[in-house]
Amino acid sequence: MMIDESLRQYLRMHPKWYLILSRYPQEFPALIQQYKIENKMTFADRIERVGTLLQMLDMLL
């Protein structure tokens, strides 16, 4: 599986994941989930951004 550069950078900033993944490779989905939560990339975060954009558009019009 290819890891993008931002995930690679996250791993460098959180080296505990090297230890976890070396012992339990099945924890990779947990790493991805934690990465998305910390970088505000979850579905709920996307909806919140859209809501904020709509509020800004409403204020402009």
Secondary structure, 3 states (H helix, E strand, C coil): CCCCHHHHHHHHHCCHHHHHHHHCHHHHHHHHHHHHHHCCCCHHHHHHHHHHHHHHHHHHC
